[in-house]
């Protein structure tokens, strides 16, 4: 049986009454972007703290950072989302668990936090690698000037190391955007979920997922271009060369 191509399907009204099929996909894209941004804020903030802990002389901080990274990095994202969404409410006291189950937009919060923590382990390793790549003389010179440990990291080590790890951080952000598609398994209606709904309503499976692929590519291309401009803008002349 030959497949019937219909590229005009995007402008046909969708059965859910929200507009056309194109409107459905754009709505899913908006949810994907918002979820990815929220997850990235969590990943960057938490990953930076854990990454710094892995470079401190404290054995306790190192051990905590190591356990954190290994726990979140070695467990599949899908499993983590299931644990946060289905298992955690059952482990908490009944009133707390009921509150979580009745929380509005629970799939969004679960996806943002779960994806953010999952990606934070990778950001932590990037941060650790960036700090360890710096010459020891920079830290020693900052300490000799009378800076405290927190000031050394805030004013010397982190600003330079983030410039070094901007390319891998860009890759992690792109991965965060793509990882949001896993959240459809817990009920988040993001881009992939909307494409799936479109193909179920219209039976135009190739058109639906082709459009979703193009939208993913477009948003990722925008991120790459913006981060390339940022990388060139923050490059340190004579130390980090921007292309």
TIVO-620933 format. One record per atom (N, C-alpha, C): residue in one letter; x, y, z. Coordinates in steps of 0.05 Angstrom, whole numbers, padded with zeros to 5 digits, always signed. Example, Ala and Ser with C-alpha at 12.3 -4.5 7.8 and 13.67 -1.06 7.14 Angstrom:
BEGIN
A+00264-00114+00156
A+00246-00090+00156
A+00264-00066+00156
S+00257-00045+00142
S+00273-00021+00143
S+00258+00001+00157
***
This chain:
BEGIN
X+00017-00024+00000
X+00000+00000+00000
X+00018+00025+00000
X+00013+00043-00019
X+00029+00067-00022
X+00021+00088+00000
X+00041+00102+00010
X+00037+00122+00030
X+00027+00148+00016
X+00006+00160+00027
X-00005+00185+00016
X+00007+00209+00029
X+00025+00223+00015
X+00037+00247+00026
X+00018+00270+00026
X+00018+00286+00047
X+00000+00309+00049
X+00014+00331+00066
X+00029+00348+00053
X+00044+00368+00067
X+00026+00392+00075
X+00001+00392+00064
X-00018+00413+00072
X-00031+00407+00099
X-00025+00383+00110
X-00038+00375+00135
X-00032+00395+00158
X-00009+00408+00156
X-00002+00427+00178
X-00021+00450+00181
X-00036+00456+00159
X-00054+00479+00160
X-00083+00470+00163
X-00087+00445+00168
X-00114+00434+00174
X-00120+00437+00204
X-00145+00441+00211
X-00152+00444+00240
X-00147+00418+00255
X-00135+00420+00278
X-00130+00397+00295
X-00155+00389+00310
X-00159+00363+00316
X-00183+00355+00331
X-00185+00365+00359
X-00162+00373+00371
X-00164+00382+00399
X-00173+00411+00402
X-00179+00424+00379
X-00190+00451+00380
X-00171+00474+00387
X-00145+00469+00385
X-00126+00489+00392
X-00115+00504+00367
X-00127+00500+00344
X-00117+00512+00320
X-00110+00491+00299
X-00090+00497+00284
X-00080+00478+00264
X-00060+00459+00276
X-00052+00439+00259
X-00031+00420+00268
X-00005+00435+00272
X+00000+00455+00256
X+00024+00471+00259
X+00024+00485+00286
X+00001+00495+00294
X-00002+00508+00321
X+00005+00488+00343
X-00004+00463+00339
X+00003+00442+00359
X+00033+00438+00362
X+00046+00437+00339
X+00075+00433+00340
X+00090+00457+00352
X+00081+00481+00345
X+00094+00505+00356
X+00089+00506+00386
X+00065+00498+00395
X+00060+00497+00424
X+00078+00478+00438
X+00082+00455+00425
X+00101+00435+00437
X+00129+00446+00437
X+00137+00460+00416
X+00164+00472+00415
X+00168+00492+00438
X+00147+00508+00444
X+00149+00527+00466
X+00153+00512+00492
X+00138+00491+00497
X+00142+00475+00521
X+00170+00463+00523
X+00180+00454+00500
X+00207+00442+00499
X+00228+00463+00507
X+00225+00487+00495
X+00245+00508+00501
X+00244+00517+00530
X+00220+00521+00541
X+00217+00529+00569
X+00228+00508+00588
X+00221+00482+00582
X+00231+00460+00599
X+00261+00458+00597
X+00272+00461+00573
X+00301+00459+00570
X+00316+00482+00584
X+00305+00506+00583
X+00317+00529+00596
X+00317+00525+00627
X+00294+00516+00637
X+00292+00512+00666
X+00311+00490+00675
X+00312+00468+00659
X+00330+00446+00666
X+00359+00455+00664
X+00366+00472+00645
X+00394+00481+00642
X+00402+00499+00665
X+00384+00516+00675
X+00390+00533+00698
X+00397+00515+00722
X+00381+00495+00726
X+00386+00476+00748
X+00413+00461+00744
X+00417+00452+00719
X+00441+00437+00713
X+00466+00454+00716
X+00465+00479+00706
X+00489+00496+00708
X+00495+00504+00736
X+00475+00511+00752
X+00479+00520+00779
X+00489+00496+00796
X+00474+00474+00795
X+00482+00451+00812
X+00508+00439+00802
X+00512+00437+00776
X+00536+00425+00765
X+00561+00441+00772
X+00558+00468+00773
X+00581+00485+00780
X+00589+00480+00809
X+00569+00479+00826
X+00575+00474+00855
X+00588+00447+00859
X+00577+00427+00847
X+00589+00400+00850
X+00616+00398+00837
X+00620+00411+00814
X+00646+00411+00801
X+00667+00425+00818
X+00659+00447+00830
X+00678+00461+00848
X+00685+00443+00872
X+00665+00429+00883
X+00670+00411+00906
X+00690+00390+00898
X+00690+00381+00873
X+00708+00359+00865
X+00737+00369+00862
X+00741+00396+00863
X+00768+00407+00861
X+00779+00418+00887
X+00762+00417+00908
X+00770+00427+00934
X+00789+00407+00948
X+00806+00417+00966
X+00824+00399+00981
X+00809+00381+01001
X+00784+00388+01007
X+00769+00373+01027
X+00762+00345+01016
X+00768+00324+01031
X+00762+00297+01023
X+00732+00292+01024
X+00718+00304+01043
X+00689+00301+01046
X+00675+00313+01022
X+00684+00338+01013
X+00672+00350+00990
X+00677+00334+00965
X+00702+00324+00963
X+00708+00307+00939
X+00691+00282+00938
X+00688+00269+00961
X+00672+00245+00962
X+00643+00250+00955
X+00632+00272+00966
X+00604+00279+00960
X+00601+00284+00930
X+00619+00300+00919
X+00618+00306+00890
X+00620+00281+00873
X+00638+00263+00881
X+00642+00238+00866
X+00616+00221+00866
X+00604+00218+00890
X+00580+00202+00893
X+00557+00215+00877
X+00555+00241+00878
X+00534+00255+00864
X+00536+00250+00834
X+00560+00254+00823
X+00564+00251+00795
X+00558+00222+00786
X+00569+00203+00801
X+00565+00175+00793
X+00536+00166+00795
X+00522+00177+00814
X+00493+00169+00817
X+00477+00179+00794
X+00479+00205+00788
X+00462+00217+00767
X+00472+00211+00739
X+00498+00207+00736
X+00509+00202+00709
X+00504+00173+00700
X+00504+00154+00718
X+00502+00126+00710
X+00474+00114+00711
X+00454+00131+00717
X+00426+00121+00716
X+00412+00134+00693
X+00399+00118+00676
X+00386+00129+00652
X+00366+00151+00660
X+00363+00171+00643
X+00345+00193+00648
X+00317+00183+00651
X+00308+00165+00634
X+00281+00154+00636
X+00275+00142+00663
X+00294+00127+00674
X+00290+00115+00700
X+00288+00137+00721
X+00305+00158+00719
X+00304+00179+00739
X+00278+00194+00738
X+00267+00199+00714
X+00242+00213+00713
X+00219+00196+00725
X+00220+00170+00720
X+00200+00152+00732
X+00202+00152+00762
X+00227+00153+00773
X+00230+00153+00802
X+00219+00179+00814
X+00225+00201+00801
X+00216+00227+00811
X+00186+00229+00809
X+00174+00219+00787
X+00146+00224+00782
X+00127+00203+00795
X+00136+00177+00795
X+00118+00156+00804
X+00126+00145+00832
X+00152+00144+00838
X+00161+00131+00862
X+00163+00151+00886
X+00174+00174+00881
X+00178+00193+00903
X+00153+00200+00919
X+00130+00205+00905
X+00106+00211+00921
X+00097+00188+00939
X+00104+00164+00932
X+00096+00141+00948
X+00115+00137+00972
X+00139+00148+00971
X+00158+00146+00993
X+00155+00168+01014
X+00142+00190+01006
X+00139+00212+01024
X+00114+00207+01042
X+00112+00223+01064
X+00087+00221+01080
X+00063+00226+01062
X+00040+00214+01071
X+00016+00214+01054
X+00008+00241+01045
X+00009+00261+01063
X+00000+00288+01056
X+00018+00301+01035
X+00044+00296+01038
X+00064+00307+01019
X+00061+00293+00992
X+00058+00267+00993
X+00055+00252+00968
X+00030+00260+00952
X+00008+00265+00967
X-00017+00274+00954
X-00014+00301+00942
X+00001+00319+00957
X+00006+00346+00946
X+00022+00344+00920
X+00042+00327+00919
X+00058+00324+00894
X+00041+00314+00871
X+00023+00294+00877
X+00006+00283+00856
X-00013+00303+00845
X-00023+00321+00862
X-00042+00341+00854
X-00030+00367+00845
X-00004+00369+00844
X+00010+00393+00837
X+00004+00400+00807
X-00005+00424+00802
X-00010+00432+00774
X+00016+00431+00758
X+00015+00422+00733
X+00038+00421+00716
X+00060+00403+00728
X+00052+00383+00742
X+00072+00365+00754
X+00091+00353+00734
X+00082+00345+00710
X+00101+00334+00690
X+00123+00354+00682
X+00116+00380+00681
X+00135+00401+00674
X+00157+00403+00696
X+00148+00405+00721
X+00167+00408+00743
X+00185+00383+00745
X+00173+00360+00742
X+00188+00335+00744
X+00209+00334+00721
X+00200+00341+00697
X+00219+00340+00674
X+00241+00360+00677
X+00235+00385+00686
X+00255+00405+00690
X+00275+00397+00711
X+00265+00388+00734
X+00284+00381+00756
X+00299+00356+00750
X+00285+00335+00740
X+00298+00310+00734
X+00319+00313+00712
X+00312+00327+00690
X+00332+00331+00669
X+00354+00348+00678
X+00348+00369+00694
X+00368+00387+00705
X+00389+00372+00722
X+00379+00355+00740
X+00397+00340+00757
X+00414+00320+00741
X+00401+00307+00721
X+00415+00288+00704
X+00438+00302+00689
X+00433+00325+00678
X+00453+00340+00663
X+00473+00353+00681
X+00466+00359+00707
X+00484+00372+00725
X+00509+00355+00730
X+00506+00329+00729
X+00529+00311+00733
X+00549+00315+00711
X+00540+00318+00687
X+00558+00323+00664
X+00570+00351+00665
X+00554+00370+00673
X+00565+00397+00676
X+00586+00398+00698
X+00582+00383+00719
X+00601+00382+00741
X+00628+00371+00731
X+00628+00351+00714
X+00653+00340+00703
X+00666+00360+00685
X+00650+00375+00669
X+00662+00395+00652
X+00675+00417+00668
X+00661+00425+00690
X+00672+00446+00707
X+00698+00437+00721
X+00698+00413+00731
X+00722+00402+00743
X+00745+00401+00724
X+00739+00392+00699
X+00760+00391+00679
X+00771+00418+00672
X+00753+00438+00670
X+00762+00465+00664
X+00779+00477+00686
X+00772+00473+00711
X+00788+00484+00733
X+00815+00470+00734
X+00815+00443+00731
X+00840+00428+00733
X+00859+00434+00709
X+00848+00445+00687
X+00865+00451+00664
X+00880+00477+00668
X+00873+00493+00688
X+00887+00518+00692
X+00914+00514+00706
X+00933+00530+00699
X+00959+00528+00713
X+00956+00533+00743
X+00971+00517+00759
X+00969+00520+00788
X+00978+00547+00797
X+00995+00560+00781
X+01005+00586+00789
X+00983+00607+00792
X+00961+00604+00778
X+00940+00624+00780
X+00927+00623+00808
X+00921+00598+00817
X+00910+00595+00844
X+00929+00604+00865
X+00955+00597+00862
X+00975+00604+00882
X+00978+00635+00883
X+00978+00648+00860
X+00981+00677+00859
X+00957+00690+00872
X+00933+00680+00867
X+00909+00692+00879
X+00910+00688+00909
X+00919+00665+00918
X+00921+00660+00947
X+00942+00679+00960
X+00964+00683+00946
X+00985+00700+00956
X+00976+00729+00958
X+00956+00737+00942
X+00945+00764+00944
X+00926+00767+00967
X+00920+00746+00981
X+00903+00747+01004
X+00874+00740+00999
X+00868+00729+00976
X+00840+00722+00970
X+00833+00696+00985
X+00808+00695+00994
X+00799+00670+01006
X+00793+00649+00985
X+00788+00625+00993
X+00783+00603+00974
X+00759+00610+00956
X+00737+00620+00969
X+00714+00626+00953
X+00719+00649+00933
X+00736+00668+00941
X+00743+00690+00924
X+00761+00681+00901
X+00779+00662+00907
X+00796+00651+00886
X+00779+00638+00864
X+00759+00622+00872
X+00742+00609+00852
X+00724+00630+00838
X+00714+00649+00853
X+00695+00668+00841
X+00708+00687+00822
X+00731+00697+00829
X+00743+00718+00813
X+00765+00709+00794
X+00776+00685+00798
X+00799+00676+00782
X+00793+00650+00767
X+00788+00629+00782
X+00786+00602+00769
X+00761+00599+00752
X+00738+00605+00763
X+00713+00600+00748
X+00710+00617+00724
X+00716+00643+00725
X+00713+00660+00701
X+00730+00650+00677
X+00755+00640+00683
X+00772+00631+00662
X+00763+00603+00653
X+00757+00585+00672
X+00750+00558+00665
X+00724+00557+00649
X+00705+00574+00654
X+00680+00574+00639
X+00685+00583+00610
X+00705+00601+00606
X+00712+00608+00579
X+00723+00584+00564
X+00738+00567+00578
X+00751+00544+00565
X+00730+00523+00558
X+00711+00519+00576
X+00692+00497+00572
X+00666+00506+00558
X+00665+00530+00547
X+00641+00538+00533
X+00633+00519+00510
X+00651+00510+00493
X+00643+00491+00472
X+00630+00465+00483
X+00642+00451+00503
X+00628+00428+00513
X+00603+00435+00528
X+00602+00458+00541
X+00577+00466+00554
X+00555+00470+00533
X+00562+00481+00510
X+00542+00484+00488
X+00531+00457+00480
X+00549+00437+00478
X+00540+00410+00471
X+00521+00399+00493
X+00527+00404+00518
X+00510+00395+00540
X+00482+00409+00539
X+00482+00434+00531
X+00456+00448+00529
X+00440+00437+00506
X+00453+00430+00484
X+00439+00418+00462
X+00428+00391+00470
X+00443+00376+00486
X+00434+00350+00496
X+00410+00354+00515
X+00410+00375+00530
X+00388+00381+00548
X+00362+00386+00532
X+00364+00401+00510
X+00341+00405+00493
X+00330+00379+00483
X+00347+00362+00473
X+00338+00336+00462
X+00328+00317+00483
X+00340+00319+00507
X+00331+00301+00529
X+00303+00307+00539
X+00293+00331+00534
X+00266+00337+00542
X+00246+00319+00529
X+00253+00308+00506
X+00234+00290+00491
X+00227+00265+00508
X+00245+00257+00526
X+00239+00234+00543
X+00216+00239+00561
X+00211+00265+00567
X+00190+00272+00586
X+00162+00266+00577
X+00158+00259+00551
X+00132+00252+00542
X+00122+00227+00556
X+00140+00211+00567
X+00133+00186+00581
X+00119+00191+00608
X+00122+00216+00618
X+00109+00223+00643
X+00087+00243+00639
X+00080+00247+00613
X+00056+00264+00607
X+00062+00292+00599
X+00087+00300+00595
X+00093+00327+00587
X+00088+00329+00557
X+00071+00349+00549
X+00064+00352+00521
X+00083+00371+00508
X+00107+00361+00502
X+00127+00377+00488
X+00127+00371+00459
X+00148+00378+00444
X+00148+00377+00415
X+00144+00348+00405
X+00159+00329+00416
X+00157+00302+00407
X+00129+00291+00413
X+00118+00297+00436
X+00091+00288+00444
X+00070+00300+00425
X+00073+00325+00417
X+00054+00337+00398
X+00057+00325+00371
X+00081+00319+00362
X+00085+00305+00336
X+00072+00277+00337
X+00075+00264+00359
X+00062+00238+00362
X+00032+00240+00361
X+00021+00260+00375
X-00008+00265+00375
X-00018+00271+00346
X-00002+00287+00332
X-00009+00295+00305
X-00011+00270+00287
X+00008+00253+00289
X+00008+00229+00271
X-00015+00210+00279
X-00023+00210+00304
X-00045+00193+00313
X-00072+00204+00303
X-00074+00231+00302
X-00099+00244+00293
X-00101+00243+00262
X-00079+00249+00249
X-00080+00252+00219
X-00069+00228+00204
X-00055+00210+00217
X-00043+00187+00205
X-00021+00195+00185
X-00011+00220+00187
X+00011+00229+00170
X+00037+00228+00187
X+00047+00205+00191
X+00069+00201+00209
X+00094+00214+00199
X+00100+00211+00174
X+00125+00222+00163
X+00125+00253+00164
X+00102+00265+00157
X+00101+00294+00158
X+00104+00304+00186
X+00091+00291+00205
X+00092+00300+00233
X+00121+00300+00244
X+00134+00277+00240
X+00161+00275+00252
X+00182+00289+00235
X+00177+00293+00210
X+00195+00310+00194
X+00194+00339+00204
X+00170+00349+00209
X+00167+00376+00220
X+00181+00378+00247
X+00177+00358+00265
X+00190+00359+00291
X+00220+00359+00288
X+00230+00343+00270
X+00259+00342+00265
X+00270+00369+00256
X+00256+00382+00238
X+00264+00408+00228
X+00264+00429+00251
X+00243+00428+00268
X+00242+00447+00290
X+00264+00443+00310
X+00271+00418+00316
X+00293+00412+00333
X+00319+00422+00321
X+00323+00418+00295
X+00347+00428+00282
X+00349+00458+00283
X+00327+00472+00278
X+00327+00501+00278
X+00335+00512+00305
X+00322+00502+00326
X+00328+00512+00353
X+00357+00506+00361
X+00367+00483+00353
X+00395+00476+00359
X+00415+00493+00343
X+00408+00499+00318
X+00425+00517+00302
X+00426+00544+00315
X+00403+00554+00324
X+00403+00581+00337
X+00421+00580+00362
X+00419+00559+00378
X+00436+00557+00402
X+00465+00557+00395
X+00473+00541+00375
X+00501+00540+00366
X+00511+00567+00358
X+00495+00581+00342
X+00504+00608+00332
X+00507+00627+00355
X+00487+00628+00373
X+00489+00646+00396
X+00513+00640+00414
X+00517+00614+00420
X+00539+00607+00437
X+00566+00612+00424
X+00567+00610+00397
X+00592+00616+00383
X+00598+00646+00386
X+00578+00662+00384
X+00582+00691+00387
X+00590+00698+00416
X+00578+00684+00435
X+00585+00688+00463
X+00614+00680+00467
X+00622+00657+00456
X+00649+00647+00459
X+00670+00667+00448
X+00663+00679+00425
X+00682+00699+00414
X+00682+00724+00431
X+00659+00731+00442
X+00657+00756+00457
X+00672+00755+00484
X+00674+00731+00496
X+00686+00729+00523
X+00715+00718+00521
X+00724+00713+00497
X+00752+00702+00494
X+00772+00721+00505
X+00792+00711+00519
X+00813+00727+00530
X+00836+00730+00509
X+00842+00754+00499
X+00863+00757+00479
X+00890+00746+00489
X+00902+00730+00473
X+00928+00719+00480
X+00927+00694+00497
X+00903+00688+00507
X+00900+00664+00524
X+00881+00644+00512
X+00857+00653+00505
X+00838+00636+00491
X+00831+00650+00465
X+00837+00637+00443
X+00834+00649+00417
X+00806+00644+00406
X+00791+00664+00400
X+00765+00661+00387
X+00768+00659+00358
X+00754+00641+00345
X+00755+00638+00316
X+00733+00654+00302
***
